[in-house]
Amino acid sequence: MQKIRLDKWLWAARFFKTRSLATAAVNGGKVHLNSQRTKPAKEIHINDELIIRNGNHERTVIVKYLSDQRRPAKEAVLLYEETPASIAKREKNSELYRQAAALRPRGTGRPTKKQQRDIHKFVRIIDEK
């Protein structure tokens, strides 16, 4: 196999759960091929560089193999190689997120179980009136 559609390869490499999500990401500018915006039907080749933004994560990968079939995750990671700079950046960002979560005061964010029960009790009282 010499070439394959970008959205199909992203789906096969398990960066996105469905091909339509991969297509939407490429159309939305979340995926760059060789540092340029591209279209979902663009054909990729071995040794192409992809920058993939998915949520808070950004990965820079080099295409090593082409596949149009979605295989198990252990086989999917063989399709690409993540650059060392990308790995270091991702690890640094995840550590920063962990530290930010540790510094957040208790009680902020989602309500606790007790707070949820109090909210439900309050809503029931208002509904009865």
N, C-alpha and C positions, 0 to 999 in steps of 0.2 A: 504494500500500500504506500503510495507516494504522497498523496494529499487527502485532506479531509476537511469538512466544514468546521469552522471554529466552534459554533454552538454545540455541535455533536461531540467534539473532542472534550469540551468542558464538562459535558454531561457524563461522558464515558470515564473521565478522570475523577469524577465525583466531587467537583467543585460546586455543582448545583444539583439539586434533587431531581429536577425535570428539565427537559430541553427548552420548554417555554420560559422557565426561570433564567436559564442561560441566555436565551435570546433577548429577554428583557434587560438583563444586565449588560449585554454587549450594546444594545440600542441605547441604554441609559448612560453609556460612557464609563461603566465600571470595569471594563476590560480593554486593555491596550495591547496591541500586537506590535512588537518592535518599536515601542514608545509612540505609537500613533493610534488614534481612535480608528475603529474598524467597524465592519458590518458582520452580522451573524453568519452569512454565507461565504465569508472570506476563507479561502483555502489556506491552511497552515501547513508548514513543513517541519521536518526535524531540525533542531537547533534554533527555532524561532524563540524569541523571548516574549513572555506574557506577563503583564502586570494585572493582577486580579484583586479587586476590592470587594469584599464580602462582609457586610456589617462593619465592625470596627477593625477588621483584619485586612492587611494588604500583603499580598504575596507576589514575589517576583520569581517566576519559574522558567526553566528552559525545557522545551519539548524534546523528549528523548525517543519516544516511540509514538506511533499513530495507531489509534484503535477507534472503531465506530461502535463497539459493543461495550455495554456497561458490565464490568466484571467485579468480583469482590474487592473490597478496599485494599487488601494486601497486594493484589495485582494492579490496582489502579495507581498506586504510588510509584510503580515502576515506569509509568508513562512520562513522568517528568522528574526534574531535579530542581529543588529550591535552592536559590543562591545563598551563600553564607551570610551576606549582608541582610537579606530578607529574614533569615532565621533569627539573627541577632536582634533585628528591629522588632520582630514579633514577640520575642521573649522579653525584651525591655518593656514593650507596651503592656503585656499581660502582667508584669510585675508592678507597673504603675497603677493598673486597674485594681490589683489586689491591695496595694497600699492605700489607695483612695477609699476603698470599701472599708478598710480597717479604721480609718480616721473618721468615718461618718458616725455621728452620734447615734446612739441607740434610740429607737423610736421614730427616726425619720425613714421615709420610704414607705414600704407596704405596711399596713396595719398588722399588729400582732393578733393572735387568736382572741385574746381577751377584748381587744379593741374592736374586732369584727363582731363579736357577740354583743357588745354594747351598742354598736351601730345598728345591728339588726333589731335589738330590743327597742331602741329609740324610734326606728322606722315603724315598727309594729304599733307603738303607742300613738304615733302621729296618724297612722292609717285608721286606727279605731275611733279617733275623734271626728 
